[in-house]
Amino acid sequence: MEGTNTEEFAVGCLLSIKTTLGDEFQGQVLNFDRQSNILVLHILLYFGGLKHGPRRNIRLLKVNYIKELLVLGQAEDPLDINKCFIDLASLQAREELAIRLAEADAERIGVGVTSEAQSIFDALSKTLPVRWDKTAIVVMNEVRVSSPYLPESVIGGTPSANKRVKKVLVLERKRLQARGPSQ
């Protein structure tokens, strides 16, 4: 924004902003980096009804994307250590959940298997509990599907479980063939 006075970007300053992209919001300045020309804002209100809740919504905004700027006033320092509250228990719970989900996602990726084998695993996992045992797919903790992942490669389990796994294998192989080798 041309002719902007950087004093308007003092920490704690309350601003009403319209961007060149059409966003309109009110925010409190947390920081302004002159070198990168980036404004760090605590979003107070998005026009259109979205208000901040108990969490802070932070936005980094290049000053050249500001179309209109109105200074609403000055508030207390938003980063006052005596007024900031961080719920460490909540943060630790979110971190632990993210780690568990990442570990579960990692376990779903076969090591040393072809993309075809991974596709078969993914298809089986949509309807059945599956896991990798090295390069073999273990379905419902009883049926094993080994390379080359054909219906003849299915062993173990009850006859009905065995039949179900074979059926999914046949359907997934047809789908993979229809998709072609280039994908």
N, C-alpha and C positions, 0 to 999 in steps of 0.2 A: 504494500500500500504506500503510494507516494506521499511524501510530506508527513509521515507519521512521526510524532514526537515520542521518542523511546521512554520518556517519563510516564507516558500512558501505560507502559508495561511494567511499572514498579510492582514489586511483590505485594500482594494483598489487594491490588486494584481490581474493582468490579467492572466488567465490560459487557456490553451487548454487541454481538458480532454477527455480521452477515458475510458469508464467504462468496467467492466467485463461483463456487460449485452449487450455490443455492441453500446451503445450510444456514440456519439461524439459531443462535443459542446465547445464553448468558454464562459467563464464567469468571472465576477469580484467578488472577495471575499467581502462579506458583514460582515461575522463573522465566526469564527471557535471556536467550543466548544470542548476543550481538553477532558473533562470528558466523554462526550458521543461520541467523535470522529466524530462529524457531522460538515460538511462544509456548510455554507449558501452562495449561489451564486446568483448573478444577471446574468441571462442568456443573453449573447450578441448575440450569433449566434449558431444556430443548423446546423450542416453540413447536407446537403440535401435540403437547400433552405429556411428553415423557419427562418425568422429574427424576432426580437422583433419589436413590433409596438409601439404605444404611451404608452402602459401599460408595467409595469415591470413584467417579468417572473422570479419568484424566485424558486430556487430549493434547497432542503435540501438533502445532499448526505453524506452517511457514507463513510469515507475515505477508508475503506477496499474494497470498490467497485471500486476504481480508479485503472485502469490497466496501463495507461500511463498518464504522467503529464508533460506539458511543460509550463514553466513560460514565458509569453510574455512580461511582463514589469509591471510597477507600474503606476497606474492612481491616480487621485485625490480621496479624500474620497467620496465614493458614497452616503454617508449618510449626507453630508454637509447640514445643515439645511437651508442655504442660497440658495441652488440650488435645493432643493426638492420642488416639486409642487404637492399638493393634491387638486383635484377638488371636493370640498365638496358638491357642488350642484349635481354633477353626482353621488357621493356616496349616498347622501340622496335619490335621485330618484331611484337608484338601491335597496336601503333598502325598500323604500315604495312599490315598485313593488313586491319585495320578500314577504313582509308582506301581500299584497293583494292576491297574489297567494297562500300563505299558508292558509289564511283565507278561500279562495274559496275552496281549497282542503279539509279543515276541515269541511266545510258545506256540502260536498258531502258524508261524513261518517255519517251513521245513528247511533243514540244513543239508546241503548236498543233494537236493532233489530238483527235478526239472520243473519248468513252469507248468507243464501239463499235470504233474503230480500235485503241485500246489493248487491248481484249479480244481482237481478232483477232491482234494481235501476241503477246499472252500465250499464246494457244492454239497459234500456230505455234512459239513458243519452247519448248514442252514436248517437241517431238520433232525440231525442226530448229534449226540455228544461224541466228539472225536479228539484225538491227541496224536502227536507224533511219537514214535518209538524208533529213534534214529531215522531210517528212511521208510519205515513201515507205518501205515495209517492204522490206528487202533480205534475201532468204532464200538461204542457202548461198553468199553472195557472187556469185550469178548471176541469180536470179529477183527481179524487182521487182514489188511490189504497190502501186499508187497509189490515191489516193482516186477513187472511193467504195468501194474495197476489195471489189469484186465479182470473180467468176471472170473476167469480161471485162477486168479491170484488170491481170491477170497477164501480164507480158511477160518474155522472155529465158529463158536457161537451156536445159538439155537438155529434150527432150520429156517424159521421165519425171519430171524435177524439176518442170517446169511443171505436169504433171498432178497430182502429189502435192500441190503448194501449192493448186491449185484445189480438190482434194478436201477438204483441211482447211478452206479458206474456206467451202465449201458447208456442211459439218458445223457449223462455228462459227456461221454465220449462222442455221442452223436452231435451234441451241441458244439463241442470243440472242433469236430471235423467240418461242420457247417460254417464255423467262423473262419476256418482256413489257417494255414501255417504262418501267414504274415502277421497275425495279431496275437 
